[in-house]
């Protein structure tokens, strides 16, 4: 009789522990709580039917077995693709591109309904075909040479068309870049030859300009030298004439006998320095 209360208390404790364990196990198995992390959005389905509400980061409750929370990644994703197209002048062009994109957080329910629950499905069903279609459509507007010389314009037009096509399905294009344009071997060699010819032409024009400048400099230098020489000759001639006049005057002085002439033409008489009439 003295041990019966202890047995009853022990049985109660055991039943409590078992009950807690069963409830905990049921909660783990049924998982009535969903956690949405930063960079994610949730789409809740009830017996497979998605709700219209978009669930943001945090803890959200759901009815076990009846409801399920699907997590959609809305962070920026990276993708690359390549494909063949034809230019306006019917040159074969192999294009390789790279893009950054993400799901529009406000349209994850539409994406879940129409495309699928993961970004991989969106990339396979929407992005890859959209990229190929946009590249082909824009590439056909330009010649092969223009695809090189107007690369920025080509990239912008492809990006705008791709952004429009992706936006219809709830996808946002963040960055778009053309990694490479590859042409046929024959066309690439022709382009290289043309570029080389243009470079040689520019070099020849620069050489011709240099020769013309040097020739003009030589003409200018020769003209300056000729003018300097002429000026020098003129100076020499003037100095020589002056020197001759001085020599003539000196010669006249040496030959003068010291007598002045008695008379001269004109109205003014000479003075007779001898004092004779």
Beta strands, then each sheet from edge to edge (+ up, - down):
strand 1: 33-36
strand 2: 40-46
strand 3: 49-50
strand 4: 58-61
strand 5: 67-73
strand 6: 77-86
strand 7: 92-103
strand 8: 171-183
sheet 1: 1+ 4-
sheet 2: 3+ 2- 5+
sheet 3: 6+ 7- 8+
end
